[in-house]
Amino acid sequence: LVTRALGVMPQVEPELNHWPLQQGDRILLCSDGLTDMLSDASLASLFEENLPLERLQEALIEAANAAGGKDNIGVVLIEQGA
């Protein structure tokens, strides 16, 4: 979760966190064009469908557009392998 703008000031101290991943865990990197349109519950519901990553990406973008799509929607999905 990016909680600070990077590159605004000459010196920026990023906040870093580490989470252990297990096989099958999925990571979502996205713009606020997605999260401003969909609630956490809506996002979780789409993830619970266990769609292949390419289809999940499409479903997330389709849902954000259906909810109004007021901004650019950037979505990157990563799945932890074995």
C-alpha positions as CSV (number, residue, x, y, z in Angstrom):
1,L,0.0,0.0,0.0
2,V,1.6,3.3,-1.1
3,T,0.7,5.8,1.6
4,R,3.1,8.6,0.6
5,A,3.7,10.3,-2.7
6,L,7.2,9.5,-4.0
7,G,9.2,12.2,-5.8
8,V,7.4,15.2,-4.3
9,M,10.3,16.3,-2.1
10,P,14.0,16.0,-2.7
11,Q,14.4,13.5,0.2
12,V,11.7,10.9,0.6
13,E,11.7,8.1,3.2
14,P,9.5,5.3,1.9
15,E,7.7,3.2,4.4
16,L,8.3,-0.5,3.8
17,N,6.4,-3.5,5.1
18,H,7.0,-7.2,4.6
19,W,4.4,-10.0,4.5
20,P,5.2,-13.7,4.1
21,L,3.5,-15.2,1.1
22,Q,2.2,-18.7,0.7
23,Q,1.6,-20.6,-2.5
24,G,-1.5,-19.3,-4.3
25,D,-1.5,-15.9,-2.6
26,R,-2.4,-13.1,-5.0
27,I,-1.1,-9.6,-4.9
28,L,-3.0,-6.6,-6.4
29,L,-1.2,-3.5,-7.5
30,C,-3.6,-0.9,-8.8
31,S,-4.4,2.8,-9.2
32,D,-7.0,4.7,-7.3
33,G,-9.1,4.4,-10.5
34,L,-10.0,0.9,-9.2
35,T,-10.2,1.4,-5.5
36,D,-12.2,4.6,-5.7
37,M,-14.9,2.8,-7.7
38,L,-15.0,-0.6,-5.8
39,S,-15.3,-1.2,-2.1
40,D,-13.0,-3.6,-0.3
41,A,-16.0,-6.1,-0.1
42,S,-16.5,-5.9,-3.9
43,L,-12.8,-6.5,-4.5
44,A,-12.8,-9.4,-2.0
45,S,-15.8,-10.9,-3.7
46,L,-14.1,-10.9,-7.1
47,F,-11.0,-12.4,-5.7
48,E,-13.0,-15.2,-4.0
49,E,-14.3,-16.3,-7.4
50,N,-10.8,-17.8,-8.0
51,L,-10.7,-16.7,-11.6
52,P,-7.5,-17.1,-13.6
53,L,-5.4,-14.0,-13.3
54,E,-6.1,-12.6,-16.8
55,R,-9.8,-13.0,-16.3
56,L,-9.7,-11.6,-12.8
57,Q,-7.9,-8.5,-14.1
58,E,-10.6,-8.1,-16.8
59,A,-13.4,-8.5,-14.2
60,L,-11.8,-5.9,-11.9
61,I,-11.6,-3.4,-14.7
62,E,-15.1,-4.2,-15.9
63,A,-16.5,-3.8,-12.4
64,A,-14.8,-0.4,-11.9
65,N,-16.1,0.8,-15.2
66,A,-19.6,-0.4,-14.4
67,A,-19.4,1.5,-11.1
68,G,-18.6,4.8,-13.0
69,G,-15.0,4.5,-14.2
70,K,-14.2,8.1,-13.3
71,D,-10.4,7.7,-13.6
72,N,-7.8,5.7,-15.4
73,I,-7.8,2.1,-14.1
74,G,-4.5,0.4,-13.7
75,V,-4.4,-3.2,-12.5
76,V,-1.4,-5.6,-12.1
77,L,-1.9,-9.0,-10.5
78,I,0.8,-11.4,-9.3
79,E,0.3,-14.9,-8.0
80,Q,2.8,-16.6,-5.6
81,G,4.0,-19.9,-7.2
82,A,5.5,-22.9,-5.5
